[in-house]
Amino acid sequence: MFTKPKLASKTLGDEQPLVEEDANLMLAQEPKHRLKRLKSIIKIVALVLFIIMINSLTFSPEKAITPYLTAISILLLLYKFMAEDTTNIVAGMLLWLVTILASYFAWKHHGLFDTAILVFPCILIYAAMLGSRSFTLPILLFMILIVYAFAWASSTGFLEGQVPFTEGLWGKANQVAVILALYTFSIGLLMGDIKILMQKLLGENKKVSSAQKQAEILSHFNRLTRLPNEQVCKEQLSFILDNTESRDDIVALLTLDLDKFQWINSSLGHEVGDKFLIDLAQRLVSFNNENIDIYHVNGNVFLATIEAKDYEEISEFAHQLLHATYRTFYIDDYELEVTASIGIATAPFDGDNFDTLRHRSEIALSHAKKQENNSFRYFDLQMEKDINARMSMVQDLKRAIENKEFEIYYQPKVELTSEKMIGAEALIRWHRPEHGIVSPADFIPVAESSGLISEIGKWLLYEACQHCKTWHTLGFHDFSIAVNLSPIQFRRGNLPSIVSKALKHADLSANYLELEITESLFIDDTEHVKEQIHAITAKGVSMAIDDFGTGYSNLNYLTNFNASTLKIDRSFIKDLLTSAQHLHIVNAIIQMSQVMEIDCIAEGIEDTATWDILKSLGCQYGQGYYWSEPLPYKEFCRLAQNHIKHHQSAPA
């Protein structure tokens, strides 16, 4: 087995030590900056002393260089032996060295009037920069003492070589002392403000650093369950795949998706849903070991990785995950039971990188969801081929709408007793380039899942209504048209408006339009569907229940949804002659429709015997290959004309 890289922190609760460590690192950097700054000042002072020494050698008659060389030597020694833990000592020595040196040169030359006095303000600035009041105040007091000493020495004649000045020496001393004190006070205020600003900046820097660290931590964990997220899974799985050139183990990525988890949030509230996810995460994380890791992608999706010896071990792990999921959860006052589906992709067989394995586990998951609840599927290449074919069909369907590649075929509806044609059912066909005619059974499910069925259904409705109006102008005055609706067309809530506009566009009376719906429509958002059906039937349009008997047959549907016609599914009709059970079912449906005063139409009639039985049972209408297969519009028109001529010429 191979060890995957672990995060510095495994839970969200570990971020505080990291923040403190970061703050300590920032504080540790301050002595380094102080040391660097002090070295720079020593270099500057040494350079200035060297320049003054050269100036003295060039222009001064005394040629005294010993004090300069001594001071420069001391500075070099301080520079050489200076370290982070000695910066305060070196700074103090530097300041006092320069102060004493400046005082010495002033004493040697002109006292209060010597240019060396001008160095005092610079020393005070450096004292404020390098230290605190403990540095600045002693040096200031020493400077004031020196100033008054110069004044005394000058007034008594003790100081030689001074500039002739006999009046106001003590006043001059007072001025210099006051200026130095004021200078120190001003520098102290300025440095205090600067330090306060620096402290604020440091505090803000700590906050920003803390926020960045927390963001980094949160970017690796789910906020709710505190499990590592998909990014961590990608990093750790990629590490394994990149560092294992050859091995006997199989690495599997499992995508677990909770079925209908949104029901918990919508029915019981998000608080219950969050508690459920936390409990589930605690169950799943119990599987973690050196070969298994659990991750939380989002709401109802979890990932798991396992390094296994064989597929049997992976399947057993998948069963354990499903078992942990469907065991009862006790949340507040609720007992919750959920199901899940799992898609599995393995390396190196299904891919050698995370993105490929993740994509293919999702494909396997979609197939698992089509099976029974609490099931899992392994990825295989045929799944991907099916997905690619579906995506290609979606793109072609989009172009088909634009390029008008659809065509309507019509199958006649016949009154069984008189064998008179009363209308037709509109059946869509797709002339797909390079594929020929595609059956609705192949492309309608794709159009429904992609949402394109709404646009296709709208086109079909408009076109069928227009054709029905044309039939009336051709003499087929009583012909009606039946159009199939998809449950998806009810979702937007604007179907009544579309139906009204289609009738108005074709100038077709509503009683000539019949809309066929399947029983599966009634199990999803019943009230929403019911409102739209009532709005449609209120306009005079009739509703037919298609494929009756094969789905969620319920008498309430017939009354609540204003059904006026039942269409008996062809699966019962085709075996009517050989299956007594089917005969009883068909007879029961016909008898029920008669009691409820609902029309009944049988699909799939292909021979005279079946026609005769249905007539004897009391079925009013039928359609099937016995009269005609579905025909293109023009061929259907010719069939209808011949049919009318035949009935007109038949003896009364």
C-alpha positions in Angstrom: 0.0 0.0 0.0 1.0 3.6 -0.5 0.7 6.4 2.0 -1.2 9.4 0.6 -0.2 12.9 1.6 -1.9 14.1 4.7 -3.1 17.6 5.5 -1.4 19.8 8.1 -4.8 19.9 9.9 -7.4 17.2 9.7 -10.3 19.1 11.2 -11.6 22.7 11.1 -10.9 23.0 14.9 -7.2 23.0 14.3 -6.9 26.4 12.6 -6.2 28.4 15.8 -2.7 27.0 16.5 -1.8 27.7 12.9 -2.8 31.3 13.2 -0.8 31.7 16.4 2.2 30.0 14.8 1.9 32.5 11.9 1.7 35.5 14.3 4.8 34.2 16.2 6.6 33.9 12.9 5.8 37.6 12.1 7.0 38.6 15.6 10.2 36.6 15.0 10.9 38.5 11.9 11.1 41.9 13.8 14.5 41.3 15.4 15.9 40.4 12.0 14.6 43.7 10.6 16.0 45.6 13.6 19.4 43.9 13.1 19.4 44.8 9.4 18.5 48.4 10.2 21.2 48.7 12.8 23.8 47.4 10.5 22.8 50.0 7.9 23.1 52.8 10.5 26.6 51.6 11.5 27.7 51.6 7.9 26.3 55.1 7.4 28.0 56.5 10.5 31.3 54.8 9.6 31.1 56.3 6.1 30.3 59.8 7.5 33.3 59.6 9.9 35.6 58.5 7.1 34.4 61.4 4.9 35.0 63.9 7.8 38.4 62.4 8.4 39.4 62.9 4.8 38.0 66.4 5.0 40.1 67.1 8.1 43.2 65.7 6.5 42.7 67.9 3.5 41.6 71.2 5.0 42.5 71.2 8.8 45.9 72.2 9.9 45.9 69.8 12.8 45.7 66.6 10.7 44.3 64.7 13.7 43.0 61.3 12.5 43.4 59.2 15.6 39.9 59.8 17.0 38.3 59.0 13.7 40.3 55.8 13.2 39.5 54.8 16.8 35.8 55.4 16.3 35.7 53.6 12.9 37.5 50.6 14.4 35.0 50.4 17.3 32.2 50.6 14.8 33.7 47.7 12.7 34.0 45.6 15.8 30.4 46.3 16.7 29.3 45.4 13.2 31.3 42.1 13.2 30.1 40.8 16.5 26.5 42.0 16.3 23.7 39.5 16.5 19.9 39.4 16.9 20.1 39.0 20.7 22.7 41.9 21.1 21.1 44.6 19.1 20.0 46.7 22.1 23.5 46.6 23.6 25.1 47.5 20.2 22.6 50.2 19.6 23.4 51.8 23.0 27.1 51.6 22.4 26.8 53.1 19.0 24.7 56.1 20.2 27.0 56.8 23.1 30.1 56.5 20.9 28.8 59.0 18.4 27.6 61.3 21.2 30.9 61.3 23.0 32.8 61.6 19.7 30.7 64.7 18.7 31.2 66.2 22.1 34.9 65.6 21.9 35.3 67.4 18.6 33.1 70.3 19.8 35.3 70.6 22.9 38.4 70.5 20.8 37.3 73.3 18.6 34.6 75.9 19.1 32.3 74.5 21.8 28.8 75.7 21.4 29.6 77.1 17.9 31.2 74.0 16.5 29.6 72.1 13.6 29.8 68.9 15.6 26.9 70.1 17.7 24.7 69.6 14.6 25.2 65.8 15.0 23.1 65.9 18.3 19.7 66.0 16.5 20.7 63.1 14.3 21.7 61.1 17.3 18.4 61.8 18.9 16.6 60.6 15.8 18.6 57.3 15.8 18.0 56.9 19.5 14.2 57.1 18.9 14.4 54.7 16.0 16.7 52.1 17.7 15.3 52.2 21.2 12.9 53.5 23.7 12.9 56.3 26.2 15.6 54.5 28.2 17.9 55.2 25.2 16.7 58.7 24.4 16.4 60.5 27.8 19.9 59.7 29.1 21.5 60.9 25.9 19.4 64.0 25.9 20.4 64.8 29.5 24.0 64.2 28.6 23.8 66.5 25.6 22.2 69.3 27.7 24.9 68.9 30.3 27.6 69.1 27.6 25.9 72.3 26.2 26.0 74.0 29.6 29.6 72.7 30.1 30.6 74.4 26.9 28.9 77.6 28.0 30.7 77.5 31.4 34.0 76.7 29.7 33.7 79.5 27.2 32.7 82.1 29.8 35.6 81.2 32.0 38.2 81.0 29.2 38.8 77.4 30.0 37.9 76.3 26.5 40.6 77.2 23.9 40.1 78.0 20.3 36.5 79.2 20.6 34.9 81.7 18.3 35.1 85.2 19.9 31.7 85.7 21.5 31.5 87.5 24.8 27.8 88.1 25.2 24.9 85.7 25.9 26.8 82.4 26.2 24.3 81.2 28.8 21.4 82.3 26.6 22.9 80.5 23.7 23.3 77.4 25.9 19.6 77.7 27.0 18.5 78.0 23.3 20.4 74.9 22.3 19.2 72.9 25.3 15.6 74.0 24.7 15.9 73.1 21.0 17.4 69.7 21.8 14.6 69.0 24.3 11.9 70.2 21.9 13.6 68.1 19.1 13.5 65.1 21.4 9.9 65.7 22.4 8.8 66.0 18.7 10.7 63.0 17.7 9.2 61.1 20.6 5.7 62.0 19.5 6.4 61.2 15.9 8.0 57.8 16.8 5.1 57.1 19.2 2.6 57.7 16.3 4.7 55.6 14.0 4.8 52.8 16.6 1.0 52.9 17.1 0.5 52.8 13.4 2.9 49.9 13.1 1.1 48.1 15.9 -2.2 48.6 14.0 -0.7 47.4 10.8 0.7 44.4 12.5 -2.7 43.7 14.0 -4.4 44.0 10.7 -1.7 41.8 9.2 -2.4 39.2 11.8 -6.1 39.4 11.0 -5.5 39.0 7.3 -3.0 36.2 7.9 -5.6 34.5 10.2 -8.3 34.9 7.6 -6.1 33.6 4.9 -5.2 30.6 7.0 -8.8 29.9 7.9 -9.8 30.2 4.2 -7.1 27.8 3.3 -8.3 25.4 5.9 -12.0 25.8 4.9 -11.0 25.3 1.2 -10.0 21.7 2.2 -13.0 20.8 4.3 -16.7 20.7 4.1 -18.1 23.4 6.5 -20.9 21.3 7.8 -19.6 17.7 8.1 -15.9 18.8 8.5 -14.9 16.0 6.1 -12.2 16.6 3.6 -13.6 17.9 0.3 -13.2 17.0 -3.3 -10.0 19.0 -3.7 -8.3 17.0 -1.0 -9.5 13.8 -2.6 -8.0 15.0 -5.9 -4.7 15.8 -4.3 -4.4 12.5 -2.4 -5.7 10.3 -5.1 -3.4 12.0 -7.7 -0.4 11.4 -5.4 -1.2 7.7 -5.2 -1.7 7.4 -9.0 1.4 9.5 -9.8 3.7 7.6 -7.4 2.7 4.0 -8.1 4.1 2.9 -11.4 3.3 -0.8 -10.9 1.3 -2.6 -8.2 -1.1 -5.4 -7.7 -3.7 -3.3 -5.8 -6.7 -1.8 -7.4 -7.5 1.8 -6.6 -11.2 2.6 -6.7 -13.1 5.9 -6.6 -16.7 5.6 -5.4 -19.3 8.4 -5.8 -22.2 8.0 -3.4 -25.3 10.0 -4.0 -28.3 10.1 -1.7 -31.6 9.4 -3.4 -34.3 12.1 -3.0 -32.4 13.9 -0.2 -34.0 17.2 -1.2 -37.3 15.8 0.2 -35.8 16.0 3.7 -34.9 19.7 3.3 -38.1 20.7 1.6 -40.4 18.7 4.0 -38.6 18.8 7.3 -36.4 21.8 7.0 -32.7 22.4 6.3 -31.9 22.1 10.0 -33.0 18.5 10.0 -31.2 18.0 6.7 -28.0 19.4 8.1 -28.2 17.2 11.2 -28.9 14.2 9.0 -25.7 14.9 6.9 -23.6 15.3 10.1 -24.8 11.9 11.4 -24.2 10.2 8.1 -20.7 11.7 7.9 -20.0 10.3 11.3 -21.1 6.8 10.1 -19.1 7.0 6.9 -15.9 8.4 8.5 -15.8 5.3 10.7 -14.6 3.4 7.6 -11.4 5.5 7.4 -8.2 3.5 7.7 -4.8 3.4 5.9 -6.5 2.1 2.7 -9.9 3.9 2.8 -10.7 7.6 2.9 -14.1 9.4 2.9 -14.8 12.8 1.4 -17.8 15.1 1.3 -18.3 16.9 -2.0 -21.5 18.8 -1.3 -25.0 18.3 0.1 -25.9 14.7 -0.9 -22.7 13.6 -2.6 -19.8 11.8 -0.9 -16.6 10.3 -2.3 -14.6 7.4 -1.1 -11.3 5.9 -2.2 -10.1 2.4 -1.4 -6.9 0.5 -2.3 -8.0 -3.1 -2.6 -6.7 -6.5 -3.6 -9.6 -7.4 -5.8 -13.0 -6.3 -7.0 -14.7 -8.5 -4.3 -13.1 -6.3 -1.6 -14.4 -3.1 -3.4 -17.9 -4.6 -3.8 -18.0 -5.5 -0.1 -16.9 -1.9 0.8 -19.7 -0.5 -1.4 -22.3 -2.8 0.3 -21.0 -1.5 3.7 -21.4 2.1 2.6 -25.0 1.4 1.4 -25.8 -0.4 4.6 -24.5 2.6 6.7 -26.7 4.9 4.6 -30.1 3.1 4.8 -30.0 2.3 8.5 -32.5 4.4 10.3 -31.5 7.9 11.4 -33.0 9.4 14.5 -33.1 13.1 14.1 -35.0 15.1 16.6 -38.5 13.5 16.6 -38.1 12.0 13.2 -37.0 8.5 12.1 -35.5 8.9 8.7 -34.7 6.2 6.2 -32.9 7.1 2.9 -31.5 5.2 0.0 -28.3 5.8 -2.0 -26.7 4.9 -5.2 -23.0 4.4 -5.9 -20.9 4.6 -9.0 -17.5 3.0 -9.1 -14.4 3.6 -11.3 -11.1 1.8 -10.9 -7.5 2.6 -11.7 -5.7 1.8 -13.8 -8.5 0.1 -15.8 -10.9 3.1 -16.0 -8.4 5.9 -15.9 -5.1 7.0 -14.5 -6.0 10.4 -13.2 -8.6 11.8 -10.8 -10.6 13.8 -13.4 -11.2 10.7 -15.6 -12.0 8.5 -12.6 -14.4 11.1 -11.2 -16.2 11.5 -14.5 -16.5 7.8 -15.1 -17.7 7.1 -11.5 -20.5 9.7 -12.2 -21.4 7.8 -15.4 -21.6 4.6 -13.4 -23.7 6.4 -10.7 -26.3 7.5 -13.3 -26.7 3.9 -14.3 -27.0 2.8 -10.7 -29.8 5.3 -10.1 -31.8 3.6 -12.9 -31.6 0.3 -11.0 -33.3 -0.5 -7.7 -32.6 1.6 -4.7 -29.4 1.0 -2.7 -27.4 -0.4 -5.6 -24.0 0.3 -7.1 -22.6 -0.1 -10.6 -19.0 -0.4 -11.9 -18.1 1.7 -14.9 -17.8 0.1 -18.3 -16.9 1.6 -21.7 -20.4 0.9 -23.1 -21.8 3.4 -20.5 -19.5 6.1 -21.9 -20.4 5.2 -25.4 -24.1 5.6 -24.5 -23.4 8.9 -22.8 -21.5 10.2 -25.8 -24.2 9.0 -28.2 -26.8 10.8 -26.0 -24.8 14.0 -26.0 -24.4 13.8 -29.8 -28.2 13.3 -30.1 -28.9 16.3 -27.8 -26.7 18.5 -30.1 -28.5 17.1 -33.2 -31.9 17.7 -31.6 -31.0 21.3 -31.1 -30.1 21.6 -34.8 -33.2 19.6 -35.8 -35.4 22.3 -34.2 -33.6 25.0 -36.1 -33.5 23.1 -39.4 -37.0 21.8 -39.2 -36.0 18.1 -39.5 -39.2 16.9 -37.7 -42.2 15.5 -39.5 -45.6 14.5 -38.3 -47.1 11.1 -39.2 -50.8 10.5 -38.7 -52.5 7.2 -37.8 -56.3 7.3 -38.3 -58.8 6.8 -35.5 -61.8 4.8 -36.4 -65.3 4.3 -35.0 -65.5 0.5 -34.5 -69.2 0.0 -35.2 -69.4 2.1 -38.4 -65.7 1.8 -39.4 -65.9 5.6 -40.0 -62.7 7.6 -39.7 -63.1 10.3 -37.1 -59.6 11.8 -36.9 -56.0 10.9 -36.3 -53.3 10.8 -33.8 -50.2 12.9 -34.5 -47.0 11.0 -34.2 -43.7 12.8 -34.6 -40.8 11.5 -36.6 -37.2 12.8 -36.9 -35.3 12.8 -40.2 -31.8 12.8 -38.6 -29.1 13.5 -41.2 -26.8 10.5 -41.8 -29.1 8.3 -39.6 -32.4 8.3 -41.4 -35.8 8.3 -39.6 -35.4 8.0 -35.8 -38.1 6.4 -33.7 -39.7 8.6 -31.0 -38.9 5.8 -28.5 -35.3 6.6 -29.1 -35.2 10.4 -29.1 -38.2 11.5 -27.0 -36.5 10.3 -23.7 -33.4 12.3 -24.6 -35.4 15.3 -25.5 -37.3 15.1 -22.2 -34.1 14.8 -20.0 -32.4 17.6 -21.9 -35.5 19.9 -21.7 -35.8 20.2 -25.5 -39.1 18.4 -25.4 -40.9 21.7 -24.6 -39.8 23.3 -27.8 -40.4 20.2 -29.8 -43.8 19.7 -28.3 -44.8 23.3 -29.0 -43.9 22.8 -32.7 -45.8 19.6 -32.8 -48.9 21.2 -31.3 -48.9 24.2 -33.7 -48.3 22.0 -36.7 -50.9 19.4 -35.9 -53.6 22.1 -35.2 -52.8 23.7 -38.6 -53.1 20.4 -40.4 -56.4 19.6 -38.7 -57.7 23.0 -39.9 -56.5 22.2 -43.4 -58.4 18.8 -43.3 -61.6 20.7 -42.6 -61.1 22.9 -45.6 -60.5 19.7 -47.7 -63.8 18.3 -46.6 -62.9 16.2 -43.6 -65.2 18.4 -41.5 -65.5 16.2 -38.4 -61.9 15.1 -38.1 -60.2 15.7 -34.8 -56.5 15.6 -33.9 -54.9 13.9 -30.9 -51.5 15.2 -29.7 -49.3 13.5 -27.1 -48.0 15.6 -24.2 -44.9 15.0 -22.2 -44.9 15.5 -18.4 -42.0 17.9 -18.9 -44.3 20.3 -20.8 -46.3 20.9 -17.6 -43.4 22.0 -15.5 -43.2 25.7 -16.7 -46.9 26.2 -16.0 -47.6 27.9 -19.3 -49.1 25.0 -21.2 -52.7 26.4 -21.2 -51.3 29.5 -22.9 -49.4 27.5 -25.5 -52.5 25.5 -26.3 -54.7 28.6 -26.7 -52.2 30.3 -29.0 -51.9 27.1 -31.1 -55.7 27.0 -31.6 -55.9 30.7 -32.3 -53.0 30.5 -34.8 -54.7 27.7 -36.7 -58.2 29.2 -36.3 -59.2 25.7 -35.0 -62.1 25.1 -32.7 -61.0 23.7 -29.3 -63.4 20.7 -29.5 -61.4 19.3 -32.4 -58.2 19.0 -30.3 -57.5 16.1 -27.9 -54.4 16.0 -25.7 -53.1 12.7 -24.6 -51.3 12.3 -21.2 -49.8 9.3 -19.5 -50.7 8.1 -16.0 -47.1 8.8 -14.8 -47.8 12.5 -15.0 -50.0 12.3 -11.9 -47.5 11.2 -9.4 -45.4 14.4 -9.7 -46.8 17.7 -8.4 -50.4 16.7 -8.8 -51.9 20.1 -8.0 -49.7 22.0 -10.4 -50.7 19.6 -13.2 -54.4 19.6 -12.2 -54.6 23.4 -12.4 -53.3 23.4 -15.9 -55.5 20.5 -17.1 -58.6 22.3 -15.8 -57.6 25.5 -17.5 -57.2 23.6 -20.8 -60.4 21.6 -20.6 -62.3 24.8 -19.7 -61.5 26.0 -23.2 -63.2 23.0 -24.7 -60.1 20.8 -25.3 -60.6 17.1 -24.4 -58.1 15.0 -22.4 -57.2 11.4 -23.0 -55.4 9.0 -20.6 -52.9 7.2 -22.8 -51.6 3.6 -22.2 -54.3 3.2 -19.5 -53.7 0.1 -17.3 -49.9 0.0 -17.5 -49.1 2.7 -14.9 -50.6 4.2 -11.8 -54.2 3.5 -12.7 -56.4 5.3 -10.3 -60.1 6.3 -10.6 -59.4 9.6 -8.9 -57.2 10.6 -11.9 -60.1 10.2 -14.3 -62.4 12.5 -12.3 -59.8 15.0 -10.9 -58.2 15.5 -14.3 -61.3 15.8 -16.5 -60.4 12.8 -18.6 -62.9 12.3 -21.4 -61.2 9.3 -23.2 -59.3 6.2 -22.1 -56.8 4.6 -24.5 -56.3 0.9 -23.8 -52.6 0.1 -24.2 -51.6 -2.1 -27.1 -49.9 -4.6 -24.8 -53.4 -5.8 -23.7 -54.8 -5.7 -27.3 -52.1 -7.7 -29.1 -52.8 -10.8 -26.9 -56.5 -10.4 -26.7 -57.2 -13.5 -28.7 -54.9 -15.8 -26.7 -54.9 -14.4 -23.2 -58.0 -14.8 -21.1 -56.4 -12.5 -18.4 -55.9 -9.7 -20.9 -59.5 -10.2 -22.2 -60.8 -9.7 -18.7 -58.7 -6.6 -18.1 -59.8 -5.0 -21.4 -63.4 -5.9 -20.7 -63.1 -4.3 -17.2 -61.7 -1.1 -18.6 -64.4 -0.9 -21.2 -67.2 -1.5 -18.6 -65.6 1.1 -16.3 -65.5 3.7 -19.0 -69.1 3.1 -19.9 -70.2 3.5 -16.3 -68.2 6.7 -16.0 -69.5 7.9 -19.4 -65.9 8.1 -20.8 -65.0 7.2 -24.3 -62.7 4.2 -24.8 -60.3 3.7 -27.7 -58.1 0.6 -28.3 -54.6 0.9 -29.7 -52.8 -1.7 -31.8 -55.7 -3.4 -33.6 -54.2 -5.5 -36.4 -56.8 -8.0 -37.5 -60.6 -8.5 -38.0 -60.9 -10.9 -35.1 -59.5 -8.4 -32.6 -61.8 -5.7 -34.0 -64.8 -8.0 -33.7 -64.1 -8.8 -30.0 -63.6 -5.1 -29.1 -66.9 -4.2 -30.8 -68.7 -7.0 -28.9 -67.2 -5.7 -25.7 -68.6 -2.2 -26.4 -65.4 -0.4 -27.2 -66.3 2.7 -29.3 -63.1 3.5 -31.1 -59.9 2.0 -32.3 -56.7 2.5 -34.2 -54.0 0.3 -35.6 -52.3 -1.3 -38.6 -55.6 -3.0 -39.5 -56.7 0.3 -41.0 -53.3 2.0 -41.6 -49.9 2.4 -40.3 -48.8 6.0 -39.4 -48.5 8.1 -42.6 -46.9 11.3 -43.7 -49.3 14.3 -44.0 -49.9 14.1 -47.7 -50.4 10.3 -47.8 -52.8 10.5 -44.9 -54.8 13.1 -46.8 -55.1 10.8 -49.7 -56.1 7.9 -47.4 -58.8 10.1 -45.8 -60.1 11.2 -49.2 -60.4 7.6 -50.4 -62.0 6.7 -47.1 -64.7 9.4 -47.4 -65.4 8.5 -51.1 -65.8 4.8 -50.0 -68.3 5.7 -47.3 -70.2 8.1 -49.5 -70.5 5.5 -52.3 -71.5 2.7 -49.8 -75.2 1.9 -49.8 -77.1 3.3 -46.8 
